[in-house]
Each structure stands twice: as structure tokens, then as C-alpha cells.
Amino acid sequence: MRRSSKPMAKPEPGLTLVGGGRMGSALAGGWIQSGYDGPISIHDPNPSDQLKNWQADGKIALNPAPEPAGILVVAVKPQIFPTILDSIKAHVGPETLVLSTMAGITLDGLAEKLGTKRVARAMPNTPGLIGKGMTLLCLPQGASDGDAADLRALLTPLGDVEGPIPEDKLSAATAISGCGPAYGFLLAEVMAAAGVAHGLDKDMALRLAKKTVEGAGALMMASDEPPSKLRENVTSPGGVTKAALDVLMREDAMPSLMVEAVEAAIKRDRELSGD
Ligand SMILES: NC(=O)c1ccc[n+]([C@@H]2O[C@H](COP(=O)([O-])OP(=O)(O)OC[C@H]3O[C@@H](n4cnc5c(N)ncnc54)[C@H](OP(=O)(O)O)[C@@H]3O)[C@@H](O)[C@H]2O)c1
């Protein structure tokens, strides 16, 4: 990704984003902040105030006449993709590299519908909206290292980027990092509910659960130890945490439930992708 403090005025195919919603705006905000030095165009039929402000400040062109992009990022809901195919194709030329964040539309599907083999997929997750995400990147076999590097750089505003990973691993990876934030939210939710069931005030129980999930995550990332070791470190033999973990880790509980849950997510992802 090109970085410079120079104004963006290059008369060359630039970076075009179709879909300036939550994910698209999180990406575009990062590009603007990090000083992407080519032209950025954003297409959205109902632009948010943020998009309008970026346009007023000369940071983006909002809904300009379509032309082939250098890089085209498609961040619309997958359901509307077939209905706006013609307008998306207007941004695709022979040199355009297309990156889609749409779930369930395969590389082959993108290539066929858009008439180019230079396609890629990204599967972000919700924490990407605050720059704390994990985004999976998937490119076709034979894609160049340059394309991979450019796309990784484009996705860094969302947080970490994993890949390129093979497309046949995308469903499993999505079941971990794509769906995973919901597992984390569920953990905080059920911890708080258990506190309430044992007499804690609802708001306090939620504060305790949220901060604990956040703190455990932060400690895990700050530590060189694997999560299993960190767990053992806070589990004294015969102690209070051990009593709880003996329930959570019994044969039919969390570890096997998680395997089953991930399996269900993979199955559904493949169904939605038409595999
Ligand atoms: N948010 C996440 O955490 C997340 C995670 C993984 C993958 N994704 C994927 O990323 C994509 C975007 O998700 P999102 O959460 O950012 O959705 P979103 O907030 O609904 O953004 C989509 C945007 O596209 C706009 N749009 C509708 N029709 C359009 C058109 N013809 N041309 C250009 N833009 C159009 C929508 O406008 P209107 O609102 O007016 O319809 C909206 O602003 C989806 O494919 C989603 O599956 C998102």
C-alpha cells in the first residue's frame, strides 16, 4: 500500500470501494488515516455523514462516474451482489484486482461473474470495526506475491491479517475467527447470567464478566504462554477455579461442544457457498 503525506491527485486507476457501510467505512477510515496516496472512490447509494464529510474534506470521491479501478473492494451484503452485478462490473478492467468481503461467494464465482481471474476474498470479523480484528485472506492459486502484499496492506486497518490461506480452509477458519466473536460474547453473557443466578446484581455481573473476558484476552495476547498454560497457571489443585473447570471441561462439556459448534458452522458456511 502506498503511503505518503502528498495530496491524493494521481490520474491513475485508483482504489474503489463499493459499499460504504460498517466494514467498508472501517477500511476506508484506515486508508485515509494511513495516508493512502492514490485516489479513493467510494460508491454507496445512501452515503453516511462520515462518507459525506470525507468527500467534503477532499479525502474521497463519493459516487463518481464508474471507471475501471486499480483495486476494487466489494463490501456489500452478498444477497445484493447479483442484483448490482452490472454496476460492479463497470469498475472492473483488465488490470483490476478485485477484493470481496462477501461471505459465501467463492473465488470461482467472483471470477465468473466479474469476468476476471484477478479476484480475492477477505473474511473480516466484527472486532475489525475497532481495528482489533482477524481478517482471513484468500487468493487464487498462482496469484502474485505483489497482489498478496497489496491486499494484506489494504486490510491492516481492520487489525491482523491471516493468509493467503487456501480457499478449502476458509470455512473452518471462518468458523473460528469469523464466528468466534459471537462465542466470546456468549461467554460473557452466560458468565453474567450465572452470576445473577447466584444473587449478583445484573449490571454488576455484566461488568465483571465483560472486563474479565477482555482482561483474559489481553493477557493471552501479551503472554508468550499458550492459553492452556495460562489456564493451568490460575488453577490451583483442589482450588475454586479447578472446581469450576472440572464442570466446564468434562467430557460432554466445553471442548466437545466447541468441536460440535465449529462443525455446524462449517457445514452451514459450505451450504451457503453452494458447496
Ligand atoms: N460487519 C462485519 O463484522 C463483517 C464480518 C465479515 C464479513 N462482512 C461482510 O462485509 C460486507 C459488508 O458488511 P457490513 O457489515 O459493512 O454491511 P453494511 O453495513 O450493511 O454495509 C453495506 C453497505 O453497502 C451499501 N449498498 C447497498 N446497495 C449498494 C449498491 N448498489 N452499491 C454500493 N453500496 C451499496 C449499503 O447501503 P444501505 O445500508 O443503504 O443498503 C451499506 O452502506 C458483507 O458482505 C458482510 O457479509 C462483514
The ligand as an ORCA input file, in Angstrom:
! r2SCAN-3c Opt
* xyz 0 1
  N     -19.515     -6.303      9.686
  C     -18.811     -7.411      9.914
  O     -18.359     -7.703     11.025
  C     -18.497     -8.373      8.766
  C     -17.737     -9.521      9.031
  C     -17.433    -10.386      7.977
  C     -17.871    -10.117      6.692
  N     -18.618     -8.991      6.469
  C     -19.095     -8.774      5.099
  O     -18.754     -7.474      4.654
  C     -19.798     -6.989      3.801
  C     -20.263     -5.642      4.335
  O     -20.759     -5.823      5.659
  P     -21.185     -4.582      6.548
  O     -21.352     -5.071      7.915
  O     -20.276     -3.425      6.271
  O     -22.627     -4.286      5.902
  P     -23.383     -2.889      5.798
  O     -23.057     -2.018      6.968
  O     -24.814     -3.202      5.504
  O     -22.704     -2.218      4.512
  C     -23.073     -2.493      3.197
  C     -23.214     -1.153      2.509
  O     -23.469     -1.357      1.119
  C     -24.411     -0.395      0.745
  N     -25.051     -0.683     -0.531
  C     -26.291     -1.196     -0.780
  N     -26.506     -1.247     -2.099
  C     -25.407     -0.768     -2.701
  C     -25.034     -0.541     -4.053
  N     -25.863     -0.833     -5.055
  N     -23.820     -0.012     -4.319
  C     -22.987      0.302     -3.321
  N     -23.282      0.123     -2.000
  C     -24.468     -0.411     -1.708
  C     -25.372     -0.402      1.894
  O     -26.253      0.692      1.840
  P     -27.713      0.551      2.559
  O     -27.439      0.323      4.006
  O     -28.370      1.838      2.243
  O     -28.375     -0.650      1.911
  C     -24.376     -0.324      3.054
  O     -23.953      1.004      3.302
  C     -20.905     -8.044      3.790
  O     -20.768     -8.846      2.641
  C     -20.622     -8.861      5.020
  O     -21.035    -10.200      4.868
  C     -18.931     -8.100      7.459
*
